[in-house]
Amino acid sequence: MSDLAKRLRDLHSADRPLVLPNVWDARTAQVFAATGFPALATPSSGIAESLGHTDQQGAPVEEMFAAAARIAGAVDVPVTVDAEAGYGLPAKEFAARLLDTGAVGCNLEDSALPASGLVPVDEQVRWLSDVRQAAPELVINARVDVYLHGGTTDDAVKRSIAYLDAGADCVYPILAPGEAAIAELVERVPGPVNVLFTPDGPSLPRLAELGVARVTFGGGLYHAMIDAVRGMAERIAAGASPYGDE
């Protein structure tokens, strides 16, 4: 196992949550690494949109892996990549190409991209098991998309346990609906739970109190940056300073 992979895996068992800013290019990676974050993540939406494509595997896999390689090569901390649903690649090829970028972890979701709905749980278990077999060192964060498709916390727990049994290091029931659901997931899932930070959700200290092991931001940071750029564009168009100092 590489030193970076070991460092990332060990961070999931610390006494406080692993907070992973989602960076979309080499420079944003350098900024967050210089601030002291011990590891970084990427957002599929932020990278795809910054390259002129759409999220949900709308960007060519070559471009997504090339962006991941630029990010991983720009910093000396572990990088984990939002690899969406694996881009339709066989597990062995997927793992090899991901590791070639220098990343040591990934998100793999169970939405049936490019179709709608969820991948059947037994099919997703086979996929995760195959990726684990192909890359024993890879830190796998299995995204559980049941809340996106109208499922319940019972559904999320069932899939989470199955994915951990298949070899995932962490599970990510994205958009868990509120503190009660998050607390229940942490209590019932026998492994690290990743929560998406949202502006209207629990604070970082509160997520720590709830026992969350890992916190990510998805495309939130990227979209906040786009909102700031849009504001500058509107100020310039109105004949004002883009910096808001007039």
C-alpha positions in Angstrom: 0.0 0.0 0.0 1.3 3.5 -0.9 2.0 5.9 1.9 -0.6 8.3 0.6 -3.3 5.6 0.5 -2.4 4.5 4.1 -2.6 8.2 5.2 -6.0 8.6 3.7 -7.4 5.3 5.1 -6.0 6.1 8.6 -7.7 9.6 8.5 -11.1 7.8 8.6 -10.4 6.4 12.1 -9.3 9.7 13.7 -11.1 11.1 16.8 -12.7 13.9 14.7 -14.2 13.9 11.2 -12.0 14.0 8.1 -13.0 17.2 6.4 -12.3 17.0 2.7 -12.6 20.2 0.6 -13.6 19.4 -3.0 -11.1 21.0 -5.4 -11.5 21.2 -9.1 -8.0 22.2 -10.4 -4.4 22.3 -9.5 -4.4 25.8 -8.0 -7.4 25.3 -5.8 -5.8 22.0 -4.6 -2.7 24.0 -3.7 -4.6 26.6 -1.8 -6.4 24.1 0.4 -3.3 22.0 0.9 -1.4 25.0 2.0 -4.1 25.8 4.5 -3.3 22.6 6.3 -6.0 20.1 5.1 -4.4 16.6 5.3 -6.3 15.3 2.2 -8.4 16.6 -0.6 -11.3 15.4 -2.7 -12.6 16.3 -6.2 -16.1 17.1 -7.3 -17.4 15.5 -10.5 -19.7 18.4 -11.2 -17.0 21.1 -10.6 -14.5 19.4 -12.8 -16.9 18.5 -15.6 -18.4 22.0 -15.7 -15.0 23.7 -15.6 -14.1 21.7 -18.7 -17.3 22.7 -20.5 -19.2 19.5 -19.9 -22.1 18.3 -17.7 -22.1 16.2 -14.6 -23.3 12.6 -14.4 -20.7 11.2 -16.7 -21.2 13.9 -19.4 -17.5 14.6 -19.7 -15.1 12.2 -21.5 -13.4 9.9 -19.1 -10.0 10.9 -20.5 -10.6 14.5 -19.5 -11.8 13.6 -16.1 -8.8 11.4 -15.4 -6.4 14.1 -16.8 -7.9 16.7 -14.4 -7.5 14.3 -11.5 -3.8 13.8 -12.5 -3.2 17.5 -12.5 -4.7 17.9 -9.1 -2.9 14.9 -7.5 0.4 16.0 -9.1 0.1 19.5 -7.6 0.0 18.6 -4.0 1.7 16.2 -1.5 -1.4 15.1 0.3 -3.7 12.2 -0.6 -6.4 12.9 -3.2 -9.6 11.0 -3.6 -11.6 11.4 -6.8 -15.3 11.5 -7.5 -15.4 8.9 -10.2 -19.2 8.9 -10.6 -20.4 5.4 -11.6 -17.0 4.3 -13.0 -17.6 5.5 -16.5 -18.7 2.1 -17.8 -15.1 0.8 -17.5 -14.3 -2.8 -16.4 -13.2 -2.8 -12.8 -9.6 -3.7 -13.5 -9.2 -1.0 -16.2 -11.0 1.6 -14.0 -8.7 0.9 -11.0 -5.5 1.0 -13.1 -6.4 4.2 -14.8 -7.5 5.9 -11.6 -4.3 4.9 -9.8 -2.3 6.1 -12.7 -3.5 9.6 -12.0 -1.8 9.6 -8.6 -5.1 9.6 -6.7 -5.5 7.0 -3.9 -9.2 7.0 -3.3 -12.5 7.4 -5.1 -16.2 7.8 -4.8 -18.3 5.2 -6.6 -22.0 5.9 -6.7 -24.9 3.5 -7.2 -27.0 5.6 -9.5 -27.5 3.9 -12.9 -25.7 6.4 -15.1 -26.5 7.4 -17.8 -29.9 5.8 -17.1 -32.1 6.8 -14.2 -32.7 5.0 -10.9 -30.5 2.9 -8.8 -28.2 0.0 -9.7 -29.6 -3.2 -8.2 -27.8 -3.8 -4.9 -26.3 -7.2 -5.9 -24.9 -5.7 -9.1 -23.3 -2.8 -7.2 -21.8 -5.2 -4.7 -20.2 -7.2 -7.5 -18.8 -4.0 -9.0 -17.3 -2.8 -5.7 -15.9 -6.2 -4.9 -14.3 -6.3 -8.4 -12.7 -2.9 -7.9 -11.5 -3.9 -4.4 -9.9 -7.0 -5.8 -8.3 -5.0 -8.6 -6.9 -2.4 -6.3 -6.5 -3.5 -2.6 -4.8 -0.2 -1.7 -7.6 2.0 -3.1 -9.7 3.9 -0.5 -13.3 3.3 -1.7 -16.1 5.6 -0.6 -19.3 3.9 -1.7 -21.9 6.6 -2.5 -25.5 5.5 -1.5 -28.0 7.4 -3.6 -31.3 6.1 -2.1 -32.4 9.5 -0.9 -32.0 10.9 -4.4 -34.5 8.3 -5.6 -37.1 8.5 -2.9 -35.7 5.8 -0.6 -35.7 5.5 3.1 -33.0 5.4 5.8 -33.7 1.6 6.1 -32.8 1.4 2.4 -29.7 3.5 2.9 -28.5 1.3 5.9 -29.1 -1.9 4.0 -27.1 -0.8 1.0 -24.4 0.7 3.2 -23.8 -2.6 5.0 -23.7 -4.5 1.8 -21.1 -2.1 0.3 -18.9 -2.3 3.4 -19.1 -6.1 3.2 -18.1 -5.8 -0.4 -14.9 -4.0 0.5 -15.8 -0.3 0.7 -13.8 1.7 3.3 -16.5 4.3 3.9 -20.2 4.9 2.8 -21.7 8.1 1.6 -25.5 8.3 1.9 -25.7 11.6 0.0 -28.3 14.1 1.1 -29.3 12.3 4.3 -32.4 14.4 5.3 -31.4 16.1 8.6 -29.8 15.4 11.9 -32.0 12.5 12.9 -31.3 10.6 9.7 -27.6 11.3 10.0 -27.5 10.1 13.7 -29.4 7.0 12.8 -27.0 6.2 9.9 -24.0 6.6 12.2 -25.6 4.4 14.8 -26.7 1.6 12.5 -23.9 1.5 9.9 -20.9 -0.5 11.1 -18.3 1.6 9.3 -17.3 5.2 8.6 -20.1 7.5 7.3 -19.5 10.4 4.9 -22.0 13.3 5.0 -22.4 16.1 2.4 -22.1 19.5 4.1 -24.8 21.9 3.0 -25.4 25.5 4.0 -28.8 24.6 5.6 -27.5 21.4 7.3 -25.7 20.7 10.5 -22.5 22.7 11.2 -19.1 21.1 11.1 -18.9 20.9 14.9 -22.4 19.4 15.0 -21.5 16.8 12.5 -18.5 15.9 14.7 -20.9 15.5 17.7 -23.1 13.2 15.6 -20.2 10.9 15.0 -19.7 11.5 11.3 -16.4 10.2 10.1 -16.0 12.2 6.9 -17.4 15.4 5.5 -17.3 16.5 1.9 -18.8 19.4 0.0 -19.6 18.0 -3.4 -19.8 20.7 -6.0 -20.7 23.3 -3.4 -17.4 25.1 -3.3 -17.1 25.2 -7.1 -20.7 26.6 -7.4 -20.0 29.2 -4.7 -17.0 30.3 -6.8 -19.2 30.5 -9.9 -21.7 32.7 -8.0 -18.9 35.0 -7.0 -17.7 35.3 -10.6 -21.3 35.9 -11.8 -21.5 38.8 -9.3 -18.3 40.3 -10.7 -19.6 40.0 -14.2 -22.8 41.8 -13.3 -20.9 44.6 -11.6 -18.6 45.1 -14.6 -21.7 45.1 -16.9 -23.2 47.8 -14.7 -20.0 49.9 -15.0 -18.9 49.2 -11.5 -15.7 47.7 -10.0 -15.8 43.9 -10.1 -14.3 43.9 -6.6 -17.3 45.5 -5.0 -15.3 48.4 -3.6 -17.3 51.2 -5.2 
